[in-house]
Amino acid sequence: MYNGDAIVAACDQLAAISADAGQLTRCYLTPEHARANAQLAQWMQDAGMQIWQDAAGNQWGRLEGSDPSLPALVLGSHSDSVINAGRFDGPLGVLLAIGVVARLNGAAQRPARSIEVVAFADEEGTRFGTALLGSRAVAGTWDPAWWDIVGRDGVTLRQAFVDFGLDPDRVHEAARAPEHIAGYLEAHIEQGPVLEAERRSLGVVTAIAGARRFVITIGGEAGHAGTTPLALRRDALSGAAEAIVAIETLARAAGIVATVGSLETFPGAVNVIPGEVRMTLDIRAERDEDRDRTLNGIRETCDRIGETRGLAWYWQETHTAPAVACAPRLVETLTQAIEAATGPDAGPVLRLASGAGHDGMAMAAICEIGMLFVRCERGISHHPDESVQARDVDDALNAMSRAVSTLVD
């Protein structure tokens, strides 16, 4: 994995490890997760690392430095996926990290500081609906209330641990002490169109937007579609539709993003007024106060809709992550590394915030974080059409190698 072509090929190989034929789906604590860990472990060993799987199912490798007493620099990303995913969201960062270690291990002088590579096992939250489980375990912020979460396959998180061969009572052993970690660096596809629009292969992340997610149940009253006058209806779906438009309007005015990504109606018959609706809300902003102020406005608007239409609203928060700023020294180190890797003709290095969540949000609880973005075609992500260019991956490998060399020598 000394160049972009090799890393892209490895992403293709990893994408073949999937629960679904013909598409990429790889979820936490599944047989596919185990197979991916085994393949990544082999590549880590090939790069000269000692390997282990931690108590939460994350896969690790370590290249020992000349002074093992120094805190280690951690590189990585995640190995899990959404349903029908692309090949590069997560794995590209893990494989770039392995490529960096392979280069440094082949250098004439071993770095002073040890380097660790981690493939976090559950960033997306696809199976259990709660993101960042792998990195939260490492950060020591695991919530025991998660054990009773029932996954999309009907299995609790606790049972999934047991089925995978992990001991739920030992998950705390995955936590790393802050004094043993010098920092965390992650390379990731941008998942947006800015770099492509600006004709840049790489960018530096300044902050990761804070996110909150909810499952919202709207209670109305079912009735016959032909015999109940409109004025007497308590139509949960009509209330949801009004709320969705209001959510978009309020988010647009605040300059943030909010998404209703799932909508279910009950009883779901063509001739029955919907008596209940369940929908999700994902709301994000670079500043937590902007996000939460807009969320309060959304809830007040939903309450007014409920009063007018005779509907009850029930909110269940399923995920919360505060906005996280990247460390200024790591932002500067990555900026200088990109300048050196891409040359003076590339123009000033772009600095941009990430609207998507990343494992760095959890790792920020125990260390400084830095992130590098890699251009992706049309900004497409979480989709099979996700695509990167090998030459951009070459730039990323060169930049990450320079940055890491600076930080570990």
C-alpha atoms as a printed R data frame, in Angstrom:
    type eleno elety resid chain resno       x       y      z
1   ATOM     1    CA   MET     A     1   0.000   0.000  0.000
2   ATOM     2    CA   TYR     A     2   2.714   2.425 -0.987
3   ATOM     3    CA   ASN     A     3   0.590   4.290 -3.564
4   ATOM     4    CA   GLY     A     4  -2.917   5.356 -4.473
5   ATOM     5    CA   ASP     A     5  -3.575   2.516 -6.909
6   ATOM     6    CA   ALA     A     6  -2.756  -0.098 -4.269
7   ATOM     7    CA   ILE     A     7  -4.975   1.576 -1.673
8   ATOM     8    CA   VAL     A     8  -7.920   1.870 -4.067
9   ATOM     9    CA   ALA     A     9  -7.489  -1.803 -4.960
10  ATOM    10    CA   ALA     A    10  -7.501  -2.719 -1.272
11  ATOM    11    CA   CYS     A    11 -10.725  -0.724 -0.800
12  ATOM    12    CA   ASP     A    12 -12.230  -2.792 -3.625
13  ATOM    13    CA   GLN     A    13 -11.084  -5.998 -1.957
14  ATOM    14    CA   LEU     A    14 -12.529  -4.987  1.410
15  ATOM    15    CA   ALA     A    15 -15.833  -4.033 -0.254
16  ATOM    16    CA   ALA     A    16 -16.297  -7.670 -1.266
17  ATOM    17    CA   ILE     A    17 -16.815  -8.493  2.426
18  ATOM    18    CA   SER     A    18 -20.544  -7.805  2.611
19  ATOM    19    CA   ALA     A    19 -23.733  -9.237  4.058
20  ATOM    20    CA   ASP     A    20 -25.634  -8.551  0.833
21  ATOM    21    CA   ALA     A    21 -24.762  -9.945 -2.563
22  ATOM    22    CA   GLY     A    22 -24.292  -7.240 -5.158
23  ATOM    23    CA   GLN     A    23 -24.000  -4.391 -2.675
24  ATOM    24    CA   LEU     A    24 -21.856  -3.369  0.296
25  ATOM    25    CA   THR     A    25 -23.422  -3.759  3.731
26  ATOM    26    CA   ARG     A    26 -21.114  -4.406  6.684
27  ATOM    27    CA   CYS     A    27 -22.487  -3.901 10.183
28  ATOM    28    CA   TYR     A    28 -21.156  -4.049 13.715
29  ATOM    29    CA   LEU     A    29 -20.665  -7.446 15.391
30  ATOM    30    CA   THR     A    30 -21.582  -9.489 12.322
31  ATOM    31    CA   PRO     A    31 -19.645 -12.212 10.499
32  ATOM    32    CA   GLU     A    32 -18.703  -9.571  7.923
33  ATOM    33    CA   HIS     A    33 -17.243  -7.407 10.682
34  ATOM    34    CA   ALA     A    34 -15.083 -10.365 11.801
35  ATOM    35    CA   ARG     A    35 -13.903 -11.060  8.249
36  ATOM    36    CA   ALA     A    36 -13.034  -7.391  7.691
37  ATOM    37    CA   ASN     A    37 -11.052  -7.308 10.941
38  ATOM    38    CA   ALA     A    38  -9.133 -10.402  9.876
39  ATOM    39    CA   GLN     A    39  -8.239  -8.881  6.497
40  ATOM    40    CA   LEU     A    40  -7.225  -5.554  8.032
41  ATOM    41    CA   ALA     A    41  -5.168  -7.363 10.661
42  ATOM    42    CA   GLN     A    42  -3.275  -9.153  7.901
43  ATOM    43    CA   TRP     A    43  -2.519  -5.888  6.118
44  ATOM    44    CA   MET     A    44  -1.409  -4.330  9.418
45  ATOM    45    CA   GLN     A    45   0.956  -7.237 10.023
46  ATOM    46    CA   ASP     A    46   2.300  -6.912  6.484
47  ATOM    47    CA   ALA     A    47   3.098  -3.268  7.278
48  ATOM    48    CA   GLY     A    48   5.157  -4.353 10.302
49  ATOM    49    CA   MET     A    49   2.624  -3.824 13.073
50  ATOM    50    CA   GLN     A    50   1.715  -5.854 16.124
51  ATOM    51    CA   ILE     A    51  -2.053  -6.490 16.064
52  ATOM    52    CA   TRP     A    52  -4.951  -6.989 18.442
53  ATOM    53    CA   GLN     A    53  -8.745  -6.723 18.580
54  ATOM    54    CA   ASP     A    54  -9.968  -4.779 21.582
55  ATOM    55    CA   ALA     A    55 -12.871  -5.501 23.920
56  ATOM    56    CA   ALA     A    56 -15.334  -3.570 21.731
57  ATOM    57    CA   GLY     A    57 -14.357  -5.275 18.463
58  ATOM    58    CA   ASN     A    58 -12.093  -2.535 17.087
59  ATOM    59    CA   GLN     A    59  -9.045  -3.769 15.142
60  ATOM    60    CA   TRP     A    60  -5.673  -2.273 16.095
61  ATOM    61    CA   GLY     A    61  -2.088  -2.350 14.893
62  ATOM    62    CA   ARG     A    62   1.013  -0.762 16.441
63  ATOM    63    CA   LEU     A    63   4.418   0.123 15.056
64  ATOM    64    CA   GLU     A    64   6.721   0.432 18.037
65  ATOM    65    CA   GLY     A    65   8.767   3.611 18.188
66  ATOM    66    CA   SER     A    66  12.341   3.897 19.363
67  ATOM    67    CA   ASP     A    67  11.029   5.395 22.634
68  ATOM    68    CA   PRO     A    68   7.978   3.296 23.697
69  ATOM    69    CA   SER     A    69   7.506   5.491 26.762
70  ATOM    70    CA   LEU     A    70   6.196   8.331 24.582
71  ATOM    71    CA   PRO     A    71   2.428   8.581 24.012
72  ATOM    72    CA   ALA     A    72   1.447   7.000 20.685
73  ATOM    73    CA   LEU     A    73   0.028   8.842 17.703
74  ATOM    74    CA   VAL     A    74  -3.208   7.135 16.560
75  ATOM    75    CA   LEU     A    75  -4.285   7.039 12.915
76  ATOM    76    CA   GLY     A    76  -7.476   5.488 11.612
77  ATOM    77    CA   SER     A    77 -11.089   5.569 10.554
78  ATOM    78    CA   HIS     A    78 -13.939   3.025 10.510
79  ATOM    79    CA   SER     A    79 -14.558  -0.284  8.759
80  ATOM    80    CA   ASP     A    80 -18.364  -0.555  9.037
81  ATOM    81    CA   SER     A    81 -20.824   0.763  6.461
82  ATOM    82    CA   VAL     A    82 -24.350   1.919  5.857
83  ATOM    83    CA   ILE     A    83 -26.686  -0.304  3.845
84  ATOM    84    CA   ASN     A    84 -25.799  -0.366  0.130
85  ATOM    85    CA   ALA     A    85 -22.711   1.696  0.803
86  ATOM    86    CA   GLY     A    86 -19.794   3.024 -1.171
87  ATOM    87    CA   ARG     A    87 -16.298   1.556 -0.927
88  ATOM    88    CA   PHE     A    88 -14.354   4.492  0.485
89  ATOM    89    CA   ASP     A    89 -16.303   5.985  3.407
90  ATOM    90    CA   GLY     A    90 -14.188   4.767  6.330
91  ATOM    91    CA   PRO     A    91 -11.975   2.085  4.755
92  ATOM    92    CA   LEU     A    92 -10.011   4.660  2.745
93  ATOM    93    CA   GLY     A    93  -8.850   6.283  5.982
94  ATOM    94    CA   VAL     A    94  -7.891   2.963  7.555
95  ATOM    95    CA   LEU     A    95  -5.948   1.874  4.487
96  ATOM    96    CA   LEU     A    96  -4.214   5.239  4.138
97  ATOM    97    CA   ALA     A    97  -3.132   4.885  7.773
98  ATOM    98    CA   ILE     A    98  -1.725   1.415  7.071
99  ATOM    99    CA   GLY     A    99   0.037   2.832  4.010
100 ATOM   100    CA   VAL     A   100   1.635   5.588  6.101
101 ATOM   101    CA   VAL     A   101   2.942   3.028  8.603
102 ATOM   102    CA   ALA     A   102   4.251   0.801  5.800
103 ATOM   103    CA   ARG     A   103   6.230   3.750  4.435
104 ATOM   104    CA   LEU     A   104   7.648   4.772  7.794
105 ATOM   105    CA   ASN     A   105   8.497   1.201  8.718
106 ATOM   106    CA   GLY     A   106  10.581   1.017  5.554
107 ATOM   107    CA   ALA     A   107  12.466   4.218  6.355
108 ATOM   108    CA   ALA     A   108  16.108   4.150  7.411
109 ATOM   109    CA   GLN     A   109  15.327   5.473 10.894
110 ATOM   110    CA   ARG     A   110  12.474   4.248 13.077
111 ATOM   111    CA   PRO     A   111  10.265   7.073 14.430
112 ATOM   112    CA   ALA     A   112  10.724   7.990 18.072
113 ATOM   113    CA   ARG     A   113   7.023   7.845 18.864
114 ATOM   114    CA   SER     A   114   4.946   4.695 18.373
115 ATOM   115    CA   ILE     A   115   2.183   4.811 15.766
116 ATOM   116    CA   GLU     A   116  -1.090   2.961 16.196
117 ATOM   117    CA   VAL     A   117  -3.698   2.316 13.510
118 ATOM   118    CA   VAL     A   118  -7.315   1.617 14.438
119 ATOM   119    CA   ALA     A   119 -10.246   0.399 12.369
120 ATOM   120    CA   PHE     A   120 -13.214   1.481 14.430
121 ATOM   121    CA   ALA     A   121 -15.959  -1.117 14.268
122 ATOM   122    CA   ASP     A   122 -19.120   0.988 14.450
123 ATOM   123    CA   GLU     A   123 -19.079   4.596 13.316
124 ATOM   124    CA   GLU     A   124 -22.251   4.522 11.220
125 ATOM   125    CA   GLY     A   125 -24.645   3.009 13.791
126 ATOM   126    CA   THR     A   126 -26.412   1.051 11.047
127 ATOM   127    CA   ARG     A   127 -27.304  -2.012 13.120
128 ATOM   128    CA   PHE     A   128 -28.155  -0.454 16.494
129 ATOM   129    CA   GLY     A   129 -28.999   3.149 15.572
130 ATOM   130    CA   THR     A   130 -26.399   4.664 17.913
131 ATOM   131    CA   ALA     A   131 -23.307   5.878 16.111
132 ATOM   132    CA   LEU     A   132 -19.653   5.905 17.225
133 ATOM   133    CA   LEU     A   133 -19.914   2.832 19.444
134 ATOM   134    CA   GLY     A   134 -16.393   1.679 18.601
135 ATOM   135    CA   SER     A   135 -14.674   5.002 19.233
136 ATOM   136    CA   ARG     A   136 -16.789   5.767 22.284
137 ATOM   137    CA   ALA     A   137 -15.568   2.545 23.854
138 ATOM   138    CA   VAL     A   138 -11.980   3.634 23.184
139 ATOM   139    CA   ALA     A   139 -12.678   7.098 24.607
140 ATOM   140    CA   GLY     A   140 -14.143   5.583 27.781
141 ATOM   141    CA   THR     A   141 -17.589   7.092 27.181
142 ATOM   142    CA   TRP     A   142 -19.530   3.847 26.750
143 ATOM   143    CA   ASP     A   143 -23.082   4.138 28.130
144 ATOM   144    CA   PRO     A   144 -24.384   0.995 29.907
145 ATOM   145    CA   ALA     A   145 -27.906   1.960 28.798
146 ATOM   146    CA   TRP     A   146 -26.904   0.881 25.278
147 ATOM   147    CA   TRP     A   147 -26.862  -2.792 26.234
148 ATOM   148    CA   ASP     A   148 -30.634  -3.064 25.896
149 ATOM   149    CA   ILE     A   149 -30.828  -1.455 22.447
150 ATOM   150    CA   VAL     A   150 -32.457  -3.827 19.972
151 ATOM   151    CA   GLY     A   151 -30.826  -3.872 16.554
152 ATOM   152    CA   ARG     A   152 -32.545  -3.880 13.201
153 ATOM   153    CA   ASP     A   153 -32.307  -7.700 13.246
154 ATOM   154    CA   GLY     A   154 -34.076  -8.026 16.624
155 ATOM   155    CA   VAL     A   155 -30.902  -8.805 18.584
156 ATOM   156    CA   THR     A   156 -29.868  -6.725 21.604
157 ATOM   157    CA   LEU     A   157 -26.426  -5.137 21.698
158 ATOM   158    CA   ARG     A   158 -25.534  -7.281 24.703
159 ATOM   159    CA   GLN     A   159 -26.451 -10.496 22.880
160 ATOM   160    CA   ALA     A   160 -24.596  -9.352 19.772
161 ATOM   161    CA   PHE     A   161 -21.436  -8.943 21.872
162 ATOM   162    CA   VAL     A   162 -21.793 -12.484 23.167
163 ATOM   163    CA   ASP     A   163 -22.520 -13.886 19.693
164 ATOM   164    CA   PHE     A   164 -19.385 -12.148 18.355
165 ATOM   165    CA   GLY     A   165 -17.266 -13.706 21.102
166 ATOM   166    CA   LEU     A   166 -16.884 -10.554 23.203
167 ATOM   167    CA   ASP     A   167 -17.619 -10.196 26.924
168 ATOM   168    CA   PRO     A   168 -19.989  -7.271 27.631
169 ATOM   169    CA   ASP     A   169 -18.604  -7.012 31.166
170 ATOM   170    CA   ARG     A   170 -15.132  -6.290 29.766
171 ATOM   171    CA   VAL     A   171 -15.994  -3.521 27.286
172 ATOM   172    CA   HIS     A   172 -14.342  -1.001 29.610
173 ATOM   173    CA   GLU     A   173 -11.001  -2.634 28.742
174 ATOM   174    CA   ALA     A   174 -11.197  -0.997 25.302
175 ATOM   175    CA   ALA     A   175 -10.809   2.449 26.890
176 ATOM   176    CA   ARG     A   176  -7.460   4.165 26.390
177 ATOM   177    CA   ALA     A   177  -5.848   6.459 28.924
178 ATOM   178    CA   PRO     A   178  -5.377  10.041 27.678
179 ATOM   179    CA   GLU     A   179  -1.754  10.076 28.813
180 ATOM   180    CA   HIS     A   180  -0.989   7.228 26.403
181 ATOM   181    CA   ILE     A   181  -2.370   8.996 23.300
182 ATOM   182    CA   ALA     A   182  -0.525  11.902 21.662
183 ATOM   183    CA   GLY     A   183  -3.297  12.685 19.179
184 ATOM   184    CA   TYR     A   184  -5.628  11.234 16.567
185 ATOM   185    CA   LEU     A   185  -5.414  11.835 12.805
186 ATOM   186    CA   GLU     A   186  -7.981  10.661 10.274
187 ATOM   187    CA   ALA     A   187  -8.189  10.879  6.501
188 ATOM   188    CA   HIS     A   188 -11.697  10.638  5.040
189 ATOM   189    CA   ILE     A   189 -13.504  11.338  1.810
190 ATOM   190    CA   GLU     A   190 -15.122  14.757  1.969
191 ATOM   191    CA   GLN     A   191 -18.682  13.449  1.443
192 ATOM   192    CA   GLY     A   192 -19.440  16.797 -0.142
193 ATOM   193    CA   PRO     A   193 -18.745  18.755 -3.335
194 ATOM   194    CA   VAL     A   194 -16.537  21.621 -2.130
195 ATOM   195    CA   LEU     A   195 -13.108  20.207 -2.960
196 ATOM   196    CA   GLU     A   196 -14.230  19.133 -6.408
197 ATOM   197    CA   ALA     A   197 -15.779  22.544 -7.084
198 ATOM   198    CA   GLU     A   198 -12.534  24.228 -6.021
199 ATOM   199    CA   ARG     A   199 -10.407  21.741 -7.983
200 ATOM   200    CA   ARG     A   200  -8.442  20.629 -4.924
201 ATOM   201    CA   SER     A   201  -7.515  17.047 -4.125
202 ATOM   202    CA   LEU     A   202  -7.256  17.608 -0.372
203 ATOM   203    CA   GLY     A   203  -8.547  19.868  2.362
204 ATOM   204    CA   VAL     A   204  -8.076  20.338  6.096
205 ATOM   205    CA   VAL     A   205 -10.987  19.955  8.500
206 ATOM   206    CA   THR     A   206 -11.384  22.701 11.098
207 ATOM   207    CA   ALA     A   207 -14.346  21.282 13.036
208 ATOM   208    CA   ILE     A   208 -16.905  18.465 13.024
209 ATOM   209    CA   ALA     A   209 -20.534  19.506 13.265
210 ATOM   210    CA   GLY     A   210 -22.501  18.497 16.335
211 ATOM   211    CA   ALA     A   211 -25.425  16.171 15.654
212 ATOM   212    CA   ARG     A   212 -28.604  15.128 17.428
213 ATOM   213    CA   ARG     A   213 -31.014  12.428 16.230
214 ATOM   214    CA   PHE     A   214 -34.567  11.657 17.251
215 ATOM   215    CA   VAL     A   215 -37.318   9.176 16.609
216 ATOM   216    CA   ILE     A   216 -40.578  11.115 16.697
217 ATOM   217    CA   THR     A   217 -43.969   9.468 17.114
218 ATOM   218    CA   ILE     A   218 -47.034  11.487 16.162
219 ATOM   219    CA   GLY     A   219 -50.281  10.226 17.625
220 ATOM   220    CA   GLY     A   220 -53.567  11.009 15.902
221 ATOM   221    CA   GLU     A   221 -56.693   8.964 15.276
222 ATOM   222    CA   ALA     A   222 -57.336   6.456 12.516
223 ATOM   223    CA   GLY     A   223 -60.660   6.619 10.692
224 ATOM   224    CA   HIS     A   224 -62.473   5.797  7.477
225 ATOM   225    CA   ALA     A   225 -61.073   7.775  4.548
226 ATOM   226    CA   GLY     A   226 -64.511   8.181  2.984
227 ATOM   227    CA   THR     A   227 -66.743   8.987  5.907
228 ATOM   228    CA   THR     A   228 -64.686  11.252  8.201
229 ATOM   229    CA   PRO     A   229 -64.932  14.959  7.245
230 ATOM   230    CA   LEU     A   230 -61.632  16.788  6.909
231 ATOM   231    CA   ALA     A   231 -62.558  19.217  9.667
232 ATOM   232    CA   LEU     A   232 -62.999  16.373 12.145
233 ATOM   233    CA   ARG     A   233 -59.864  14.429 11.340
234 ATOM   234    CA   ARG     A   234 -56.781  13.962 13.504
235 ATOM   235    CA   ASP     A   235 -54.554  12.930 10.602
236 ATOM   236    CA   ALA     A   236 -51.064  12.162 11.873
237 ATOM   237    CA   LEU     A   237 -49.555  12.131  8.390
238 ATOM   238    CA   SER     A   238 -50.895  15.583  7.493
239 ATOM   239    CA   GLY     A   239 -49.363  16.880 10.725
240 ATOM   240    CA   ALA     A   240 -46.062  15.221  9.870
241 ATOM   241    CA   ALA     A   241 -46.082  16.749  6.392
242 ATOM   242    CA   GLU     A   242 -46.636  20.214  7.814
243 ATOM   243    CA   ALA     A   243 -43.846  19.646 10.326
244 ATOM   244    CA   ILE     A   244 -41.380  18.440  7.682
245 ATOM   245    CA   VAL     A   245 -41.823  21.615  5.640
246 ATOM   246    CA   ALA     A   246 -41.425  23.703  8.810
247 ATOM   247    CA   ILE     A   247 -38.235  21.808  9.739
248 ATOM   248    CA   GLU     A   248 -36.702  22.590  6.360
249 ATOM   249    CA   THR     A   249 -37.727  26.246  6.570
250 ATOM   250    CA   LEU     A   250 -36.333  26.753 10.080
251 ATOM   251    CA   ALA     A   251 -33.063  24.970  9.301
252 ATOM   252    CA   ARG     A   252 -32.561  26.958  6.105
253 ATOM   253    CA   ALA     A   253 -33.109  30.234  7.964
254 ATOM   254    CA   ALA     A   254 -30.581  29.238 10.634
255 ATOM   255    CA   GLY     A   255 -27.939  28.163  8.120
256 ATOM   256    CA   ILE     A   256 -27.791  24.605  9.445
257 ATOM   257    CA   VAL     A   257 -29.008  21.221  8.179
258 ATOM   258    CA   ALA     A   258 -31.934  19.109  9.353
259 ATOM   259    CA   THR     A   259 -33.229  15.947  7.713
260 ATOM   260    CA   VAL     A   260 -36.283  13.760  8.080
261 ATOM   261    CA   GLY     A   261 -34.863  10.539  6.693
262 ATOM   262    CA   SER     A   262 -37.495   7.962  7.585
263 ATOM   263    CA   LEU     A   263 -41.290   8.107  7.668
264 ATOM   264    CA   GLU     A   264 -43.711   5.294  8.556
265 ATOM   265    CA   THR     A   265 -47.497   5.493  8.708
266 ATOM   266    CA   PHE     A   266 -49.886   3.268 10.638
267 ATOM   267    CA   PRO     A   267 -52.055   1.417  9.880
268 ATOM   268    CA   GLY     A   268 -50.772   2.169  6.366
269 ATOM   269    CA   ALA     A   269 -53.886   1.358  4.356
270 ATOM   270    CA   VAL     A   270 -55.066   3.324  1.312
271 ATOM   271    CA   ASN     A   271 -58.571   3.897  2.718
272 ATOM   272    CA   VAL     A   272 -57.641   4.616  6.354
273 ATOM   273    CA   ILE     A   273 -56.678   7.975  7.852
274 ATOM   274    CA   PRO     A   274 -53.189   7.569  9.362
275 ATOM   275    CA   GLY     A   275 -53.568   7.327 13.120
276 ATOM   276    CA   GLU     A   276 -49.867   7.274 13.878
277 ATOM   277    CA   VAL     A   277 -46.652   8.348 12.187
278 ATOM   278    CA   ARG     A   278 -43.085   7.562 13.171
279 ATOM   279    CA   MET     A   279 -40.345   9.671 11.653
280 ATOM   280    CA   THR     A   280 -36.705  10.442 12.283
281 ATOM   281    CA   LEU     A   281 -34.973  13.801 12.614
282 ATOM   282    CA   ASP     A   282 -31.232  14.395 12.158
283 ATOM   283    CA   ILE     A   283 -30.107  17.945 12.939
284 ATOM   284    CA   ARG     A   284 -26.520  19.222 12.694
285 ATOM   285    CA   ALA     A   285 -24.515  22.443 12.964
286 ATOM   286    CA   GLU     A   286 -20.924  23.550 13.361
287 ATOM   287    CA   ARG     A   287 -21.960  25.293 16.600
288 ATOM   288    CA   ASP     A   288 -24.039  23.415 19.170
289 ATOM   289    CA   GLU     A   289 -25.885  26.550 20.227
290 ATOM   290    CA   ASP     A   290 -27.124  27.149 16.661
291 ATOM   291    CA   ARG     A   291 -28.287  23.541 16.398
292 ATOM   292    CA   ASP     A   292 -30.065  23.544 19.747
293 ATOM   293    CA   ARG     A   293 -31.697  26.937 19.231
294 ATOM   294    CA   THR     A   294 -33.133  25.725 15.925
295 ATOM   295    CA   LEU     A   295 -34.221  22.452 17.516
296 ATOM   296    CA   ASN     A   296 -36.148  24.398 20.167
297 ATOM   297    CA   GLY     A   297 -37.887  26.311 17.393
298 ATOM   298    CA   ILE     A   298 -38.757  23.052 15.631
299 ATOM   299    CA   ARG     A   299 -40.240  21.565 18.793
300 ATOM   300    CA   GLU     A   300 -42.294  24.688 19.471
301 ATOM   301    CA   THR     A   301 -43.595  24.595 15.894
302 ATOM   302    CA   CYS     A   302 -44.498  20.920 16.212
303 ATOM   303    CA   ASP     A   303 -46.351  21.640 19.444
304 ATOM   304    CA   ARG     A   304 -48.407  24.311 17.676
305 ATOM   305    CA   ILE     A   305 -49.178  21.912 14.841
306 ATOM   306    CA   GLY     A   306 -50.253  19.357 17.418
307 ATOM   307    CA   GLU     A   307 -52.562  21.809 19.162
308 ATOM   308    CA   THR     A   308 -54.177  22.865 15.894
309 ATOM   309    CA   ARG     A   309 -54.643  19.334 14.560
310 ATOM   310    CA   GLY     A   310 -55.291  17.466 17.811
311 ATOM   311    CA   LEU     A   311 -52.069  15.445 17.643
312 ATOM   312    CA   ALA     A   312 -49.679  14.252 20.351
313 ATOM   313    CA   TRP     A   313 -45.897  14.338 19.838
314 ATOM   314    CA   TYR     A   314 -43.452  11.954 21.503
315 ATOM   315    CA   TRP     A   315 -39.715  12.600 21.093
316 ATOM   316    CA   GLN     A   316 -37.026   9.972 21.737
317 ATOM   317    CA   GLU     A   317 -33.428  11.117 21.380
318 ATOM   318    CA   THR     A   318 -31.291   8.294 19.972
319 ATOM   319    CA   HIS     A   319 -27.977  10.057 19.422
320 ATOM   320    CA   THR     A   320 -26.200  13.197 20.510
321 ATOM   321    CA   ALA     A   321 -22.680  14.350 19.757
322 ATOM   322    CA   PRO     A   322 -21.315  17.820 20.493
323 ATOM   323    CA   ALA     A   323 -19.493  19.802 17.850
324 ATOM   324    CA   VAL     A   324 -15.743  19.282 18.025
325 ATOM   325    CA   ALA     A   325 -12.977  21.647 16.947
326 ATOM   326    CA   CYS     A   326  -9.827  20.200 15.440
327 ATOM   327    CA   ALA     A   327  -6.625  21.103 17.294
328 ATOM   328    CA   PRO     A   328  -4.973  24.218 15.790
329 ATOM   329    CA   ARG     A   329  -1.508  22.615 15.838
330 ATOM   330    CA   LEU     A   330  -2.769  19.579 13.919
331 ATOM   331    CA   VAL     A   331  -4.661  21.786 11.469
332 ATOM   332    CA   GLU     A   332  -1.431  23.682 10.825
333 ATOM   333    CA   THR     A   333   0.640  20.492 10.533
334 ATOM   334    CA   LEU     A   334  -1.778  19.023  7.995
335 ATOM   335    CA   THR     A   335  -1.931  22.317  6.095
336 ATOM   336    CA   GLN     A   336   1.837  22.426  5.714
337 ATOM   337    CA   ALA     A   337   1.921  18.760  4.721
338 ATOM   338    CA   ILE     A   338  -0.701  19.293  2.008
339 ATOM   339    CA   GLU     A   339   1.197  22.312  0.687
340 ATOM   340    CA   ALA     A   340   4.337  20.207  0.402
341 ATOM   341    CA   ALA     A   341   2.530  17.211 -1.110
342 ATOM   342    CA   THR     A   342   0.480  19.067 -3.729
343 ATOM   343    CA   GLY     A   343   2.950  21.810 -4.695
344 ATOM   344    CA   PRO     A   344   2.642  25.598 -5.049
345 ATOM   345    CA   ASP     A   345   0.483  25.450 -8.172
346 ATOM   346    CA   ALA     A   346  -2.385  23.863 -6.230
347 ATOM   347    CA   GLY     A   347  -3.191  27.163 -4.518
348 ATOM   348    CA   PRO     A   348  -3.957  27.865 -0.851
349 ATOM   349    CA   VAL     A   349  -5.037  24.849  1.186
350 ATOM   350    CA   LEU     A   350  -8.771  24.802  1.770
351 ATOM   351    CA   ARG     A   351 -10.007  24.641  5.344
352 ATOM   352    CA   LEU     A   352 -13.576  23.497  5.847
353 ATOM   353    CA   ALA     A   353 -15.896  22.134  8.512
354 ATOM   354    CA   SER     A   354 -17.324  18.627  8.310
355 ATOM   355    CA   GLY     A   355 -21.089  18.332  8.305
356 ATOM   356    CA   ALA     A   356 -20.801  14.571  8.692
357 ATOM   357    CA   GLY     A   357 -19.929  12.925 11.985
358 ATOM   358    CA   HIS     A   358 -16.648  11.058 12.457
359 ATOM   359    CA   ASP     A   359 -14.912   8.961 15.101
360 ATOM   360    CA   GLY     A   360 -12.799  11.996 15.962
361 ATOM   361    CA   MET     A   361 -15.849  13.379 17.762
362 ATOM   362    CA   ALA     A   362 -15.507  10.594 20.334
363 ATOM   363    CA   MET     A   363 -11.700  10.606 20.380
364 ATOM   364    CA   ALA     A   364 -11.707  14.317 21.243
365 ATOM   365    CA   ALA     A   365 -12.648  13.271 24.789
366 ATOM   366    CA   ILE     A   366  -9.133  11.893 25.320
367 ATOM   367    CA   CYS     A   367  -6.833  13.643 22.836
368 ATOM   368    CA   GLU     A   368  -6.404  16.324 20.211
369 ATOM   369    CA   ILE     A   369  -7.772  15.452 16.786
370 ATOM   370    CA   GLY     A   370  -6.972  16.408 13.205
371 ATOM   371    CA   MET     A   371  -8.621  15.461  9.912
372 ATOM   372    CA   LEU     A   372  -7.753  15.535  6.239
373 ATOM   373    CA   PHE     A   373 -10.427  15.415  3.526
374 ATOM   374    CA   VAL     A   374  -9.951  13.694  0.171
375 ATOM   375    CA   ARG     A   375 -11.935  14.827 -2.873
376 ATOM   376    CA   CYS     A   376 -14.747  12.481 -3.947
377 ATOM   377    CA   GLU     A   377 -16.572  12.584 -7.256
378 ATOM   378    CA   ARG     A   378 -19.632  14.894 -7.153
379 ATOM   379    CA   GLY     A   379 -19.536  14.709 -3.362
380 ATOM   380    CA   ILE     A   380 -21.451  11.425 -3.455
381 ATOM   381    CA   SER     A   381 -21.257   9.285 -0.324
382 ATOM   382    CA   HIS     A   382 -23.297   6.549  1.391
383 ATOM   383    CA   HIS     A   383 -24.013   5.248 -2.112
384 ATOM   384    CA   PRO     A   384 -22.448   2.695 -4.472
385 ATOM   385    CA   ASP     A   385 -21.400   5.526 -6.831
386 ATOM   386    CA   GLU     A   386 -18.933   6.817 -4.223
387 ATOM   387    CA   SER     A   387 -15.659   7.338 -6.080
388 ATOM   388    CA   VAL     A   388 -12.147   8.728 -5.620
389 ATOM   389    CA   GLN     A   389  -9.190   9.112 -7.969
390 ATOM   390    CA   ALA     A   390  -5.980   7.187 -7.311
391 ATOM   391    CA   ARG     A   391  -3.951  10.349 -7.898
392 ATOM   392    CA   ASP     A   392  -5.868  12.100 -5.106
393 ATOM   393    CA   VAL     A   393  -5.174   9.133 -2.824
394 ATOM   394    CA   ASP     A   394  -1.492   9.509 -3.737
395 ATOM   395    CA   ASP     A   395  -1.672  13.131 -2.589
396 ATOM   396    CA   ALA     A   396  -3.367  12.051  0.642
397 ATOM   397    CA   LEU     A   397  -0.774   9.353  1.316
398 ATOM   398    CA   ASN     A   398   2.065  11.808  0.723
399 ATOM   399    CA   ALA     A   399   0.476  14.481  2.909
400 ATOM   400    CA   MET     A   400  -0.410  12.110  5.741
401 ATOM   401    CA   SER     A   401   3.080  10.593  5.659
402 ATOM   402    CA   ARG     A   402   4.658  14.057  5.934
403 ATOM   403    CA   ALA     A   403   2.331  15.105  8.754
404 ATOM   404    CA   VAL     A   404   2.881  11.902 10.716
405 ATOM   405    CA   SER     A   405   6.649  12.082 10.255
406 ATOM   406    CA   THR     A   406   6.571  15.585 11.732
407 ATOM   407    CA   LEU     A   407   4.518  14.453 14.723
408 ATOM   408    CA   VAL     A   408   6.405  11.264 15.641
409 ATOM   409    CA   ASP     A   409  10.058  12.283 15.173
